[in-house]
Amino acid sequence: MGRLLIALCAKDPAHKIVGAIEVAGNSTIGADAGEVAGVGKLGVKISDDYASIARPDTVTMDFTTAVASMEHLEVAAKAGAAIVIGSTGFTPELEARAKKLAQQTRTVIAPNMSIGVNVLAKIVAEVAAILPDFDAEVIEIHHRTKIDAPSGTAIALGKSIAAARGTDFAENAVYGREGITGVRPDGKIAVLAIRAGDAVGDHTVIFGGQGERLELIHRAQSRDSLARGAIRAAAWLVGQKPGLYTMRDVLGI
């Protein structure tokens, strides 16, 4: 994602790359970010010191891990640097801490930066409210190297359904099934994860009724959709007041 973000930003004169960060010990430390991204020399060296470039006039795009993102958010909050976080896998404790820190600077946190997925979340909520008696199931598939399951996006879709129906997602979520499970309880929201090959990310929301079902599907064909959404969020965040925002805020939906 870092290389893709650099490549896309380098091609757009509206944006200027001022820094690139990698984990300490990475072999690219000290190399030119543009050359690593395959777009030629940019005069920006890859560093492992985020604090050295976190400033109020910069926007960071963070696609790392939940723990690393928290560390970066702490630095950004202290420095007043805007930050866009697309990492997933936040525990409830990390999520609570992130929400508190995010208020101290301009922050966008979203489990999925894709514009299409965020439109899907809005539509899913509307359908869930219109069809309150239909069974809701969320199925996602990602590449075999993804380290968390279910995806943050699948959980966000489940939460959208629960909120639209006025129920608590944590109390009604079902993760996977096995054995003699009995009749499906009313009101439950199932979130099922598949890991296979190099799938970028597909999310299917099924609303099942009697004699019919409605399926809403989003398929990510490449990571470009995530990168372009993050860049759009970063550009939008420049003119905002300190606070925590979502991609729906960015898109105005």
C-alpha positions in Angstrom: 0.0 0.0 0.0 2.8 2.4 0.8 4.4 2.0 -2.7 1.0 2.4 -4.3 0.2 5.5 -2.3 3.5 7.0 -3.3 3.1 6.1 -7.0 -0.4 7.6 -7.2 0.6 10.8 -5.3 3.7 11.3 -7.4 1.5 11.4 -10.5 -0.8 14.1 -9.1 0.5 17.6 -8.9 -2.1 18.4 -6.3 -0.2 16.4 -3.8 3.4 16.6 -2.5 5.2 13.7 -0.8 7.2 14.9 2.2 8.0 11.7 3.9 7.8 7.9 3.9 8.0 5.7 6.9 8.9 2.0 7.3 9.4 -0.2 10.3 12.8 -0.1 11.9 15.2 -2.6 10.3 13.4 -2.7 6.9 15.8 -3.0 4.0 14.4 0.1 2.3 15.4 2.5 5.1 17.5 5.3 3.6 16.4 4.5 0.0 14.5 7.0 -2.2 10.8 6.5 -1.8 10.1 7.2 -5.4 12.6 4.6 -6.6 11.3 2.0 -4.2 7.8 2.7 -5.5 9.0 2.5 -9.1 8.2 6.1 -10.1 11.8 7.5 -10.2 13.7 9.6 -7.7 11.6 12.0 -5.6 14.3 13.2 -3.2 12.4 11.7 -0.2 14.3 9.2 1.9 12.5 6.4 3.6 12.9 6.7 7.4 11.8 4.8 10.5 11.3 8.0 12.5 7.7 9.1 12.1 8.0 11.9 14.7 10.6 13.7 12.5 8.0 14.4 9.8 4.7 14.6 11.8 3.8 18.3 11.5 0.5 20.3 11.5 0.9 21.0 7.8 1.2 17.3 6.8 -1.3 14.5 6.5 -0.1 10.9 7.2 -1.7 7.9 5.4 -1.3 4.9 7.7 -1.7 1.4 6.5 0.1 -0.8 9.0 -1.3 -2.7 12.0 -3.6 -1.7 14.8 -0.7 -1.5 17.3 1.6 0.5 15.0 -1.3 2.8 14.0 -1.9 3.5 17.7 1.7 4.5 18.1 1.5 6.8 15.1 -1.7 8.3 16.3 -0.1 9.2 19.6 2.7 11.0 17.8 0.3 12.7 15.4 -2.0 13.9 18.3 1.0 15.3 20.1 2.4 17.1 17.0 -1.0 18.2 15.6 -0.4 16.3 12.4 -3.5 15.1 10.5 -3.7 11.4 10.0 -5.7 8.9 7.9 -5.7 5.4 9.3 -6.8 2.4 7.2 -5.5 -0.4 9.5 -7.8 -3.1 10.9 -7.6 -5.5 13.8 -8.3 -3.0 16.6 -9.2 -4.6 19.9 -12.0 -2.9 21.9 -9.3 -1.4 24.2 -7.3 0.0 21.2 -10.4 1.3 19.6 -11.4 3.2 22.7 -7.9 4.6 23.0 -7.9 5.6 19.3 -11.2 7.4 19.6 -9.9 9.5 22.5 -6.6 10.4 20.9 -8.2 11.1 17.5 -10.1 14.1 19.0 -6.8 15.9 19.6 -6.0 16.3 15.9 -7.6 15.9 12.5 -8.2 12.1 12.1 -10.0 9.8 9.7 -10.2 6.1 10.8 -11.9 3.7 8.5 -11.6 -0.1 8.2 -12.0 0.3 4.4 -11.1 3.4 2.4 -12.8 2.2 -0.8 -15.5 4.6 -1.9 -17.7 1.7 -3.1 -17.6 -0.1 0.2 -18.6 3.0 2.1 -21.5 3.5 -0.3 -22.4 -0.2 0.3 -22.4 0.4 4.1 -24.9 3.2 3.7 -27.2 1.1 1.4 -26.9 -1.9 3.8 -28.2 0.2 6.7 -31.1 1.5 4.6 -32.0 -2.1 3.6 -31.7 -3.4 7.1 -34.2 -0.8 8.3 -36.6 -1.6 5.5 -36.4 -5.4 5.9 -36.2 -5.7 9.7 -37.5 -9.3 9.7 -35.0 -10.6 7.1 -32.0 -12.7 8.3 -28.7 -10.8 7.9 -25.5 -12.5 6.9 -22.1 -10.9 6.0 -19.6 -13.0 4.1 -16.1 -11.7 3.3 -13.1 -13.2 1.4 -9.5 -11.9 1.6 -6.0 -13.1 0.6 -4.4 -15.9 2.6 -1.9 -13.5 4.2 -4.4 -11.3 6.0 -3.7 -11.7 9.7 -7.1 -10.7 11.2 -10.5 -12.2 10.8 -13.2 -11.3 10.2 -12.2 -8.2 8.2 -12.8 -4.8 9.8 -15.1 -4.0 6.9 -17.3 -7.0 7.5 -17.6 -6.1 11.2 -18.4 -2.5 10.2 -21.2 -3.8 7.9 -22.5 -5.9 10.7 -22.6 -2.8 13.0 -24.4 -0.8 10.3 -27.1 -3.5 10.2 -27.4 -3.6 14.0 -27.5 0.2 14.3 -30.2 0.5 11.6 -32.3 -2.0 13.5 -31.7 -0.5 17.0 -29.9 -3.5 18.3 -26.5 -4.2 19.9 -24.1 -5.8 17.4 -21.8 -7.3 20.1 -24.8 -9.1 21.7 -26.2 -10.4 18.3 -23.0 -11.2 16.3 -22.4 -14.8 15.2 -18.9 -15.7 14.0 -18.9 -19.0 12.1 -21.0 -22.1 12.7 -20.2 -25.7 13.3 -22.0 -28.9 14.4 -25.7 -29.1 15.2 -26.5 -25.4 15.6 -30.3 -25.7 15.6 -32.7 -23.2 14.1 -31.3 -19.8 13.3 -32.3 -17.4 16.1 -34.1 -14.3 15.1 -32.1 -11.0 15.1 -28.7 -12.5 14.9 -26.1 -11.0 12.5 -23.6 -13.6 11.1 -20.2 -12.5 10.0 -18.2 -15.2 8.2 -14.6 -15.0 6.9 -12.9 -16.9 4.1 -9.1 -16.7 3.4 -7.9 -18.0 0.0 -5.2 -17.1 -2.5 -4.6 -13.5 -3.4 -8.2 -12.2 -3.2 -8.0 -8.4 -2.6 -11.3 -8.3 -0.7 -15.0 -9.2 -1.5 -17.9 -8.4 0.8 -21.4 -9.9 0.4 -24.4 -8.9 2.6 -27.3 -11.3 2.4 -30.8 -10.4 3.6 -32.8 -13.6 3.6 -36.6 -13.7 3.7 -39.3 -16.3 3.1 -39.2 -17.3 -0.6 -36.7 -14.6 -1.5 -33.3 -13.1 -0.6 -31.5 -9.9 -1.4 -27.7 -9.9 -1.9 -25.5 -6.8 -2.0 -21.9 -7.3 -3.2 -18.8 -5.3 -3.4 -15.6 -6.7 -5.0 -12.3 -5.0 -4.8 -10.5 -5.7 -8.1 -7.2 -4.1 -6.9 -5.8 -2.2 -4.0 -6.1 1.0 -6.1 -9.6 1.6 -4.7 -8.2 1.7 -1.2 -5.3 3.9 -2.1 -7.4 6.4 -4.0 -9.9 6.6 -1.2 -7.2 7.3 1.3 -5.8 10.0 -0.8 -9.2 11.6 -1.2 -9.6 11.4 2.6 -6.2 13.0 3.1 -7.0 15.9 0.8 -10.4 16.4 2.5 -8.9 16.3 6.0 -6.6 19.3 5.3 -9.5 21.8 5.8 -11.2 20.2 8.8 -11.3 21.0 12.5 -9.7 18.6 15.0 -11.9 15.6 15.5 -12.5 12.0 14.5 -14.1 11.5 11.1 -15.1 8.5 8.9 -15.1 7.9 5.2 -18.8 8.7 5.2 -17.9 12.2 6.4 -15.3 12.4 3.7 -17.9 11.4 1.0 -20.7 13.5 2.5 -23.1 10.5 2.8 
